[in-house]
Amino acid sequence: MLTDYISEKQRFVTCPNQGTVYGAGYQRVDTKPVVIQVPDFKDRFFTYQIADARTESFGRIGKQYGTKPGFYLLVGPNWKGTVPTGINGVLHSPTDLVAIFPRVFQDDTPEDKAAIQPLLSQIMVYPLAEFDGKMKTKDWKSTPVFPAPASAGGETKWVVPEKFFDELPIVMKQNPPLPGEESLYAMFQSVLDAAAADPKIKQNLIATAVASEKEIVAPLFDFHNNGKPVGNGWTSPPNGANWGVDYLSRAATAKSNMYDNAPQETRYIYSDFDSAGQRLNGAHSYVVTFPKDQLPPVNGFWSLTLYNKEHLFSPNPLNRYSLGTKSKLMRFGDDGSLTIYVQNSSPGNEEETNWLPAPKDDFSLYIRAYWPKQELIDGKWTPPHIEKVK
């Protein structure tokens, strides 16, 4: 569990946010079920994303679900144990491997950064064997820091195309087919069997994986190739973390911004282009204006984040990477509108509280709407224009 916003230097995963304090953990819950501890957040927004091996969200823990403080047991599909007294609820994972990502809202003020610390110390996930019915605490600031994997500048390279077909049979064995996928698994297995028996077929498979990474998967990194148009050049996936058999959208999000929350938890809206359809680039200045009463409609909070061409934070003199509900110094216009200045150089002292610094080259903008209202979920809210300043 982190104790502040994620570092602007991290390269572990693309599209981090600095509106919440993150936690992250992985566990195989068939062999070792775990207890998820939820403190009393009172009025503070929180959500725990719990995703299976297919990045499908299935556990509903968060303010939007009215989750009560206490203990929640997370078990695998084949677990046959006994649920002890004191457990608030049981979450059944469809797969053995599970990812857990607590997210807790924090604003930019020193007071809130201090106020959140007692809550963070109570966010824990531990083996069922250690459960005693008492709320445990941990000083996350004292946990060891491990060096990050090497990076050539972008996100850590998690998929090696040359090794894809070596890993595929392992993944297929660990994650049996969903209903209706049996024939797909059988077809894949027949190809793998043929490759195991014939080195030429294996080499063709490797060459195909390398070509597919370049020609099919790499373009999915661009936001305009992910999701559906929602107005003014923005796109958004309507089924994040509820992919089902939408394999293309799942692959696009895995490539561009891994581990979406489910749509009723967070809507993700992004753009690579200005309102004229031109690529966003720091050689130009832009304004994003939300008219009065037209901020993203949320019950939780919203943010607008800028990412560089690698979908990571762009270093800047303010160490500012997003603006939104957390930004207590933003200034609204006399007409109630909110204008955000997106550019490489400062717009001047009076506007600097609303400045979202951009790099000198290509970048993207990304709206997060936590606990979206129904009008946003239904597509009845349109994100604002991104206007290039002439």
Buried (B, 14 or more C-beta within 10 A) or exposed (E): BBBBBBEBEBBBBBBBBBBBBBBBBEBBBBEBBBBBBBBEBEEBBBBBBBBBBBBBBBBBBBBBBEBEEBBBBBBBEEBEEEEEEEBBBEBEBBBBBBBBBBBBBBBBEEEBBEEBBEBBBBBBBBEBEEBEEEBBBBEBEEEEEEEEEEBEEBBBEEEEBEEBBBEBBEEBEEBEEBEEEEEBBEEBBEEBEEBEEEEEBBEEBBEEBBEEBEEEBEEBBBBBBBBEEBBBBBBBBBBBBBBEEEEEBBBBBBBBBBBBBBBBBBBBBBBBBBBEEEBBBBEBBBBBBBEEEBBBBBEBBBBBBBBBBBBBBBEBEEEBBBBBBBBEEBEEEEEEBBBBBBBBEBBEEEBBBBBBBBBEBBBBBBBBBBBBBEEBBEBEBEBBBBBBEE
